[in-house]
Amino acid sequence: NARHHTPFALSAPLTSVYWVVLFTLQVPYLAALYPQADVPAAYVKHACDAAGPFVLHNLLAFGFIHLWCRSFFGWALLLVIADFLQLTFAYFRLPRLPRSAHVAVLAGPLAFAFVALYWVGAVVVHARNLPARTVANVFVWTWAVYGGFYVVLFKDWAVGFALSALSACK
């Protein structure tokens, strides 16, 4: 962020807290992949259904981080777009995912992928001047519209909360 500051740059400490909380929420999901006597079979089935998008998100995020750190921003944006699309499709393909897994595997990463589209896109187009800041002040409201879409249409407060937490990182 310091070397490539844009209007959509996120606060590193707050974004780190976001990811620590998200990784902590993923621990029960990962534990559900190894069934025990007290875990219902339906929960294990849902956890296995979400394993593909979860692994693909982690691989795409890994690639994004490596490309970002090496200043290959165009390729990093391509991976963020792929991650956003696959998480969106997984969101609609897995509507009955238990709430804890939904937040950890879909809602949190999907919200970050949406925000990362703006963040990396702004770096790719070198958005650092006054007109870019003006456009960013308009487009940042799409975060609220996108979150509101999930809250109103699907009653999914997890995506809305994750986006509001990320907007606080701005």
C-alpha positions in Angstrom: 0.0 0.0 0.0 2.8 2.4 0.7 4.5 2.0 -2.7 1.2 1.7 -4.6 -1.2 3.9 -2.7 -4.6 4.4 -4.4 -8.0 5.6 -3.3 -9.0 2.0 -2.6 -5.9 1.0 -0.6 -6.8 -0.7 2.6 -5.3 -0.2 6.0 -2.8 -3.0 6.5 -3.3 -3.5 10.3 -7.1 -3.5 10.0 -7.1 -5.8 6.9 -4.8 -8.2 8.8 -7.3 -8.3 11.7 -10.0 -9.1 9.1 -8.0 -12.0 7.8 -7.0 -13.3 11.3 -10.7 -13.4 12.2 -11.6 -15.1 8.9 -8.9 -17.7 9.4 -10.1 -18.3 12.9 -13.6 -18.8 11.7 -12.3 -21.3 9.2 -11.0 -23.7 11.9 -14.4 -25.2 12.7 -15.1 -25.6 9.0 -11.8 -27.5 8.6 -12.6 -29.6 11.6 -15.9 -30.6 10.1 -14.0 -32.2 7.2 -12.8 -34.8 9.6 -16.1 -36.2 11.0 -16.4 -37.1 14.7 -19.3 -38.7 16.5 -20.8 -35.4 17.6 -20.8 -33.8 14.1 -24.0 -34.4 12.1 -23.5 -36.2 8.8 -25.4 -33.4 6.9 -22.8 -30.8 8.2 -19.9 -33.0 7.0 -21.7 -33.3 3.6 -22.0 -29.5 3.3 -18.4 -29.0 4.4 -17.3 -31.4 1.6 -19.5 -29.6 -0.9 -17.7 -26.4 -0.1 -14.2 -27.8 -0.2 -13.6 -27.2 -3.9 -14.4 -23.5 -3.8 -12.5 -23.2 -0.5 -9.3 -24.8 -1.9 -9.6 -22.9 -5.2 -10.0 -19.6 -3.3 -6.9 -20.3 -1.3 -4.9 -21.1 -4.4 -6.0 -18.0 -6.2 -5.4 -15.9 -3.1 -1.9 -17.4 -2.8 -1.2 -16.6 -6.5 -2.6 -13.1 -6.1 -0.3 -12.3 -3.1 2.8 -13.6 -5.0 1.9 -11.6 -8.1 1.1 -8.5 -6.1 4.4 -8.7 -4.2 6.3 -9.0 -7.4 4.4 -6.0 -9.0 2.6 -8.1 -11.7 -0.6 -6.2 -11.0 -2.4 -7.1 -14.3 -2.0 -10.8 -13.6 -2.9 -10.3 -10.0 -6.1 -8.6 -11.1 -6.9 -11.5 -13.4 -6.6 -13.9 -10.4 -8.8 -11.6 -8.3 -11.4 -11.6 -11.1 -11.3 -15.4 -11.3 -11.6 -15.7 -7.5 -14.5 -13.3 -7.4 -16.3 -15.2 -10.1 -15.8 -18.6 -8.7 -16.8 -17.5 -5.2 -20.0 -15.9 -6.6 -20.9 -19.1 -8.5 -20.2 -21.1 -5.3 -22.3 -18.7 -3.3 -25.4 -19.5 -5.5 -24.5 -23.2 -5.9 -24.3 -23.8 -2.1 -27.3 -22.0 -0.7 -27.8 -24.4 2.2 -24.3 -24.2 3.6 -24.4 -24.0 7.5 -24.0 -20.4 8.7 -20.5 -21.0 10.3 -19.1 -22.5 7.1 -20.9 -19.9 4.9 -19.2 -17.0 6.7 -15.8 -18.6 6.7 -15.7 -20.1 3.2 -18.0 -17.9 1.1 -19.1 -14.6 2.6 -15.8 -13.4 4.0 -13.7 -14.3 1.0 -16.3 -13.1 -1.4 -16.4 -9.7 0.3 -12.6 -9.4 0.2 -12.5 -10.4 -3.5 -15.1 -7.7 -4.3 -13.0 -5.1 -2.5 -9.8 -6.4 -4.1 -11.2 -5.9 -7.5 -11.3 -2.1 -6.9 -8.0 -2.1 -5.0 -6.0 -3.9 -7.6 -7.8 -2.4 -10.5 -6.9 1.1 -9.2 -3.3 0.1 -9.1 -3.4 -1.3 -12.6 -4.8 1.9 -14.0 -2.4 4.1 -11.9 -5.3 5.9 -10.1 -3.5 8.4 -7.9 -4.5 11.8 -9.2 -7.5 14.1 -8.3 -9.9 12.8 -11.0 -9.2 9.2 -9.9 -9.9 10.1 -6.3 -13.2 11.7 -7.4 -14.2 8.6 -9.3 -13.2 6.5 -6.3 -15.4 8.5 -4.0 -18.4 7.7 -6.2 -17.5 4.0 -6.8 -16.8 3.3 -3.1 -20.6 3.5 -2.7 -21.0 0.4 -4.9 -19.6 -1.5 -1.9 -22.8 -0.6 0.0 -25.0 -1.4 -3.0 -23.3 -4.8 -3.4 -23.6 -5.6 0.3 -27.2 -4.4 0.3 -28.0 -6.7 -2.7 -27.1 -9.7 -0.5 -28.8 -8.3 2.6 -32.1 -7.4 0.9 -32.4 -10.2 -1.6 -30.9 -13.1 0.3 -31.1 -12.0 3.9 -27.4 -12.6 4.1 -26.0 -10.3 6.8 -22.6 -12.0 6.6 -21.7 -10.5 3.3 -23.0 -7.1 4.4 -21.1 -7.2 7.7 -17.9 -8.4 5.9 -18.1 -5.5 3.4 -18.8 -3.0 6.2 -15.7 -4.3 8.1 -13.6 -4.0 5.0 -14.9 -0.5 4.3 -13.7 0.4 7.8 -10.3 -0.7 6.7 -10.3 1.9 4.0 
